[in-house]
Amino acid sequence: MFAELDVAGIFMAPIVGYGIAALALFLALRGLLGALGFWRVVWHPALFEAALFSILLSGLVLL
C-alpha cells in the first residue's frame, strides 16, 4: 500500500490509483464476459457489474 499519489504536484488519496486499476481490470473482464456470452445467464447485469467492480477494488486494496 502506498501513502499518496503525486500527479503533477497534486497529492491524491491512494484509493484513486486503486480505482483506476480496478476500472481497467473491470473493463477487460466485462469485455471478456460479453464475448463469452455470460450476460445471458445473469439475472441483473447492472447489479452484477457493480458487485464485480466492488470485488476487484476491494481485492486490490487488500492485496
N, C-alpha and C positions, 0 to 999 in steps of 0.2 A: 504494500500500500504506500502510495506517495502522499506527501503532505499537501502540496498545492501545485497547480499548473501555472506557468508563466507564459502567457500568449501576448506577445508584443507589449510587454510591460504591464499587462493587466493580469492580476492574480485571480484564478478561478478555483472553485472547490473541486476536489478530486472526483466527485460524482459526475462532473461534466465529461471527463475523459472516459469514465466507465460507461456513461450513457451513450457516447459516440461509438465506442467499441461494441456495446450491446446492440446498437442500432444497425451497425454493419453486419454483425452476425445474424440479426433478426431478418434483415432484408435478404441475405443469402439463403437462410433456411426457408423463408417464405416463398422464394422463387423455386427452390428445390422441391418443396412440398406441393406447390402448384403444378410443377412439371410431372410429378408422380401421381397426380390426381387425388391427393389426400383430402382436399377440401370437400369432396363429395360425401365423405363419411363423417364429417364434423357437423355436429348439430348447430352450433352457433359460432361461425368463423370469427366474428369480431371479438367475442369473449375468449376464444382460444388464442387469438393473436395477442391480446392483452396479457393473458397468462404466460404465453411463451416469452414475451418481452420481459415480463417480471422475473421469470425463472432465469433468463440469460443475464439480466442485470444483477440479480442477487448472487448468481454463481460467480460472476466476475468480481464482485465486491468481496465475496468470501474467499476467492482464490488468492 
